[in-house]
Amino acid sequence: MSLTIGCYSLPNRLVLAPMAGITDSVFRQICQQHGAGYTVGEMLSAQTNLWDSKKSSTRFANNTDPEPRSVQLLGIDPQELAHAAARQVEQGAQIIDLNMGCPAKKVCNIAAGSALLAYPDRVEKIFTAVVNAVNVPVTVKIRTGTDADNRNALEIAKIAEQAGLAAITIHGRTRADKFNGQAEYDTIKQVKQAVSIPIIANGDICHAEQAEYVLKYTLADGIMVGRAALGNPWLFKQIDHYLQTGQLLAEPQPTERQTVIMQHLEGLYALYGEHQGLRIARKHLGWYAKHLPQGEVLRKAFNLAESAQAQCDLIRHFFELNT
């Protein structure tokens, strides 16, 4: 069974979540190679005057990305978002995703991200403006509401359906929850029963059995995996295999882990340059290290390496000793 977003029929129902500072083109490609049927890029500000920075340029539509290429936009002004969406489509974006789910304080303080859920009238104007501005599918990622007393995901979903959006992703927490506590799936199930457009469930999907449970309980069309994929892109393949066969895949062999880590490092150096790539590599290696024997020892040594060559040499030496 696959997931369809607009005109795009995806190979499976597994989606990599957009995560700021993490899901760049390098990580998206690795996750796609290891079972993600669809990947969404990091959020990009709708303020096009900020796009000249090196940081923003890495978040544009990337024609080397697996199709369909998706760009997630963050903003509060309908016309600004519409203009930014049109610009990204011109550069190769094939799906525009709108961020109404980020709970970060600096985002919500300007009434963006999940803070927008408190303003359904503005949400409707944003949906209408963006859908009218582009000829590609438009989707949105939301939370269940602003807080436990104001869960309005169903209201927002109905507005999205009426405006012509192609799919909705729902994280099973409110804005106030941030990433605390456990995700709840009842709201996602309720929304799925009330609208006809595809619903993607998100939140606390950390292993194959949980993925199957969430799909069956919510009846969602797909699931989105975020933090659980950090350092573990193989999770998508494991989930896909379990959904198809009911059997659990073995963990990847050390040689496969080494190959992917090296691919990731080299991709980061190429995308960001060695200076910035070194810093970003430390973050990702920390996540990979959690799945390795003696990983904490490797992480500490890796963080002290001051060149790409030194980082790569450490990885090679570590796996020579641990395979």
URNOR-V921729 format. One record per backbone hydrogen bond with DSSP energy under -0.5 kcal/mol. CO is the residue of the C=O (numbers start at 1). NH is the residue of the N-H. Records with the same first field share a line. If there is no record, write none. Layout:
CO=NH / NH
//
This chain:
3=10
4=6
5=8
7=9
8=5 / 10
12=3
13=223
14=37 / 38
15=17 / 225
16=40
19=22 / 23
22=24
23=42
24=28
25=29
26=30
27=31
28=32
29=33
30=34
31=36
32=35
34=237
38=16
42=72
44=74
46=48
47=50
48=51
50=53
53=57
54=58
55=58
56=59
57=60
61=63
62=65
69=94 / 95
70=41
71=73 / 97
72=44
73=99
74=46
76=78
77=81
78=82
79=83
80=84
81=85
82=86
83=87
84=88
85=89
86=90
87=91
88=93
89=92
94=137
95=71 / 97
96=139
97=73
98=100 / 141
99=113
100=143
102=114
104=107 / 108
105=109
107=110 / 112
108=111
112=115
113=116
114=117
115=118
116=119
119=122 / 123
120=124
121=125
122=126
123=127
124=128
125=129
126=130
127=131
128=132
129=133
130=133 / 134
137=96
138=166 / 167
139=98
140=169
141=100
142=171
144=153
145=175
146=176
147=150
150=146 / 147 / 152
152=156
153=157
154=158
155=159
156=160
157=161
158=162
159=163
160=164 / 165
161=164
166=198
167=140
168=200
169=142 / 171
170=202
171=144 / 173
172=184
173=144
174=178
175=178
177=180
185=189
186=190
187=191
188=192
189=193
190=194
191=194 / 195
198=168
199=201 / 221 / 222
200=170
201=224
202=172
204=206
207=211
208=212
209=213
210=214
211=215
212=216
213=217
214=218
215=219
222=201
223=15
224=203
225=17
226=229
227=230
229=232
232=235
233=236
234=238
235=239
236=240
237=241
238=242
239=243
240=244
241=245 / 247
242=246
253=256 / 257
254=258
255=259
256=260
257=261
258=262
259=263
260=264
261=265
262=266
263=267
264=268
265=269
266=270
267=271
268=272
269=273
273=277
274=278
275=279
276=280
277=281
278=282
279=283
280=284
281=285
282=286
283=287
284=288
285=289
286=290
287=290
288=291
289=292
292=295
294=298
295=299
296=300
297=301
298=302
299=303
300=304
301=304 / 305
302=305
307=311
308=312
309=313
310=314
311=315
312=316
313=317
314=318
315=319
316=320
317=321
318=322
//
